[in-house]
């Protein structure tokens, strides 16, 4: 069963609780914390993007720079710099936005979203458009058809599935469909954490390490203004991490210690307090600024009247 992980306290009253499952691994790859259903499969959602980016490198995709590699594993916020990067990547390989098979969307970041409302949703605004652009580029490099590149039996998606199986150590099972339309393989939290540890500790210059280093160096490219991954990686040197929709998060430190969790109700407000509590359990020590992120305020009439926090002692 899942366990209580994060609580919302208002005026001294415990108003809400977020349940879920979390695993923390030591540098040896064995769990030091295991709460809830850590060995049962979940959909990793966008936490699988670094594994997809690794596949593209192995298949011959060569990004123009480290920023473009980070973009290929991004859940970007659709801000102007993100859109320009996606356009640059598409153009470099002879594609346009019309070739993207991800669904139309609006930017996630509120100012970019407001500016885009009049024109309406576009595929390039979708947070996965960087990954889709890199997949189109990989098809071009290999001479594969771009029509139907989302299909489970397309050689690109078969290669992605093989990489996920390799890094997680779990056998391929029935696939689901992710929000962007791509196939997605269920994996357990413990093996998702181990996959991130393998990326973070890979030898310098390997495709695995190139992906990890690009994410570490460009956390804004993979996320956006005030995004959890941006704030957490800026606060934690050497950390490589990636959020996934519906309450999933995974990451690893350079020594191979790693974490993965799933918030049962998918609630985003539980994400930052839980992630910072996990990293503190992994030996990361915070300043007062980070303490504010770990205990998010609950407001009443514009004043702080409570807190959103990891349940004391849970980790």
C-alpha positions, -999 to 999 in steps of 0.1 A, spaced: 0 0 0 10 36 -5 19 56 26 13 92 38 42 113 26 32 150 25 7 169 46 -10 203 43 -14 221 76 -37 252 79 -40 271 111 -27 242 130 -52 218 114 -41 189 92 -62 198 62 -50 174 35 -26 144 30 -8 132 -1 0 95 -2 25 77 -24 55 55 -27 92 65 -25 125 47 -28 160 60 -19 191 41 -30 226 42 -16 256 43 -38 256 5 -39 222 5 -56 204 -10 -26 174 7 -9 181 28 22 145 39 22 115 20 8 80 33 15 49 20 -2 48 1 -35 83 6 -47 85 -28 -66 53 -25 -85 53 -9 -120 42 26 -126 42 47 -158 73 68 -155 59 95 -177 86 121 -185 111 106 -162 118 83 -192 130 112 -214 167 108 -205 165 72 -215 148 82 -248 176 108 -254 202 82 -248 186 60 -274 188 88 -300 225 93 -293 231 56 -298 212 57 -331 234 84 -345 216 116 -336 243 142 -330 231 174 -314 246 207 -324 255 214 -288 249 204 -252 218 226 -251 202 207 -280 209 174 -262 192 188 -231 162 198 -252 158 162 -264 150 152 -229 130 183 -220 96 189 -205 100 225 -215 76 253 -204 71 267 -239 89 299 -233 105 319 -262 139 304 -258 125 269 -257 105 274 -289 135 289 -307 156 258 -298 129 235 -311 127 255 -343 164 254 -347 166 217 -343 137 211 -368 152 234 -394 187 218 -391 173 185 -402 148 198 -428 116 196 -408 89 221 -398 64 222 -369 40 204 -392 61 173 -389 57 170 -352 32 143 -341 28 155 -306 -6 171 -299 -12 208 -299 -9 226 -266 -4 259 -249 28 268 -231 30 258 -194 47 290 -182 19 315 -174 34 345 -193 42 325 -224 7 309 -221 -10 343 -220 9 355 -251 0 324 -270 -37 323 -262 -48 345 -291 -32 322 -317 -43 291 -299 -25 257 -292 3 245 -314 24 213 -314 56 232 -308 43 246 -275 37 210 -262 63 203 -235 76 172 -254 82 190 -287 120 190 -282 120 153 -278 98 148 -308 120 171 -329 151 150 -319 132 118 -328 125 132 -363 161 140 -366 171 105 -356 147 91 -382 164 113 -409 198 101 -399 188 65 -402 167 68 -433 136 57 -414 101 70 -423 89 99 -402 52 90 -409 42 69 -379 73 75 -358 50 72 -327 41 36 -335 52 9 -312 66 -12 -341 86 17 -356 123 9 -354 129 41 -333 104 31 -307 116 -5 -306 151 9 -299 138 31 -271 120 2 -255 152 -18 -256 171 10 -239 145 13 -211 146 -24 -205 185 -23 -204 187 6 -180 159 -4 -157 166 -41 -157 129 -49 -161 114 -70 -188 92 -52 -214 55 -56 -206 23 -43 -222 29 -7 -233 8 24 -225 5 56 -244 21 88 -229 5 122 -230 25 131 -261 14 100 -280 45 79 -276 46 44 -262 56 41 -225 69 11 -206 58 6 -170 87 3 -146 90 0 -108 103 29 -87 133 10 -75 145 2 -110 137 37 -122 160 50 -95 187 25 -106 184 37 -142 191 73 -131 221 61 -110 235 44 -142 232 77 -161 247 98 -133 277 75 -128 285 65 -163 321 71 -176 328 106 -190 321 108 -227 297 79 -229 262 85 -243 248 79 -208 271 105 -193 265 130 -221 228 130 -214 233 133 -176 258 162 -180 235 181 -205 206 179 -181 228 190 -152 243 219 -171 210 232 -186 181 226 -161 162 255 -175 162 240 -210 146 208 -197 120 228 -176 114 265 -173 109 295 -151 105 285 -114 102 248 -124 110 222 -97 138 206 -117 154 240 -123 153 251 -87 164 217 -73 193 212 -97 205 248 -91 205 241 -54 222 207 -57 255 205 -76 259 173 -95 222 162 -93 205 150 -124 168 147 -120 136 148 -141 99 152 -132 72 132 -148 35 140 -150 11 128 -123 35 130 -94 65 111 -106 101 122 -100 135 106 -102 171 116 -98 206 107 -89 238 122 -74 273 116 -88 281 90 -62 252 68 -75 228 74 -47 193 79 -63 156 83 -56 123 78 -73 87 84 -62 51 85 -72 25 108 -56 -7 87 -57 -30 116 -65 -6 132 -89 -6 164 -69 22 188 -79 21 208 -46 35 177 -28 65 175 -52 89 201 -39 86 194 -2 90 157 -8 119 160 -32 139 183 -8 131 160 21 145 130 1 176 149 -9 182 159 28 179 122 37 205 116 10 229 140 28 222 173 11 221 202 35 200 233 28 203 270 35 174 289 49 163 297 13 159 260 6 141 255 38 114 278 24 111 255 -7 109 224 15 80 239 36 58 257 11 35 283 27 -3 279 30 -20 313 27 -50 327 43 -60 362 34 -26 367 18 -8 358 50 11 326 58 -12 305 80 2 270 74 26 248 55 29 220 29 56 197 41 69 162 41 55 144 71 81 148 99 101 116 104 87 98 74 122 97 58 
